Amino acid sequence: MAVEAPFWFTSLAGLGAVYLSVVFLRLLPYLVLYLRQPKDLRRCYGSWAVITGPTTGLGRSMAMELARLGFNLVLLDLHPDNLREVSDTIREAHSVQTKTVVFDLSLVGTEKGDEAMRRLREAVEGVDVGMLVNNAAVAKPGALYFHEADVERLVTMIRVNAMALTEVTAAVLPGMVKRGRGAIVNVGSGSTVAVPSFPLYTVYSSSKRYVEQLSSSLYVEYKSKGIDVQLQVPFYVHTNMLSSAVKERMLLPAFVATADDYTRAAVRWIGHGPIAVPVAGQQLQWFLAAVVPEFAHNWYRLRKHLQHRAILWNLN
C-alpha cells in the first residue's frame, strides 16, 4: 500500500522544482547563443566602432576583439602615449584602420572638453560608424563614506561616468540614425542590477544607475530606427577598477572573470536584448542575488565594503 508523502514535503519539492526550472530558463539563452552562429556585427551595423577608454582593462580587450572581427576603430582616451601604443598594436595584429582622439572625459562641459568633442565629431564625420562602446568609467577613490571623499573627485566621477557618456553618445548617434543602423553598448555595473544598495561606493553606483536608465530608454526610443542599444553588466572582472589588494584578499577567484574572457562573451551578446550579463557564471550570480532579502544584501554589502575601506586605509 502506497504511503502518501506529507504535505510539507511535496510543497518543498514543488518549490525546488520551480526554482530549478527558473534557473534553467535563465541560463537557456546562454546555451542557445553559444550553439548558434555568431552574428556578423560588422555587416549588421557598419565598418567602424568608437570605443572610450580602450587602453586598459575591458576597453582594451574590447578594442582588440572588435579589431579581430574586422572593425576599424576610433579610440578615445586621455593619454596620448597609451593611445598611440594600443593603436599601433591593433593595426599590427589585425590590419585594420584606427583613428585616435585625445579626450579627457572629466573635462566635458568645459572649453577643453568642447574642443575634444569637436575633434571627435570630425573623426566620425562621413565614417560608417556602426558601433559605439561607452566603456570608460571612474571608480576611485574607492570604498569611503560619502563625507570622507574629496567632493571634486566625486564630481569627476559623475562627469566621466554619466555626462561624458551622454555627450559621446550624442555625437555618434545622429550618424547611426541617418544610416538606419547601429549598436550602442553601454558598460554598466552589477552594483545597480544585482543589489539594492552599494554603500561606500555610492556615487559610482549612482552614476551607473543613470547609465542603466539611459540605456533602457534609448533601447525603446531607437529600436524602430534600426539601432540596438544594450546595457552590458560586468560583475567582478580582473581590471584596475578595484585595487589589487582588495581583489587578492576579498574576492573569490571563481567569480572573477578575466577581461579577455568577458569581452569574448560580451561581443556575442551585442544586439540580443536591452540588457546582458554576458558571462554565464555571473548571470547565475545575478539570479541567486535576486532571492536574497534586501536587508541581508544591505548588511552584507556594508560589512564587505567596510573591509575594502580598511584595506585602503592600511595602504595609505
Secondary structure, DSSP 8 states (H G I E B T S, - for coil): ------HHHHHHHHHHHHHHHHHHHHHHHHHHHHHS----HHHHH-SEEEEES-SSHHHHHHHHHHHHTT-EEEEEES-HHHHHHHHHHHHHHH---EEEEE--GGGTTSHHHHHHHHHHHHHHTT--EEEEEE-----TT-S--GGGS-HHHHHHHHIIIIIIHHHHHHHHHHHHHHHT-EEEEEE--HHHHT-S--TTSHHHHHHHHHHHHHHHHHHHHHGGGTEEEEEE---SBSSTTS-HHHHHHH--GGG-B-HHHHHHHHHHHTTSSSEE--SHHHHHHHHHHHTS-HHHHHHHHHHHHHHHHHHHHHH-
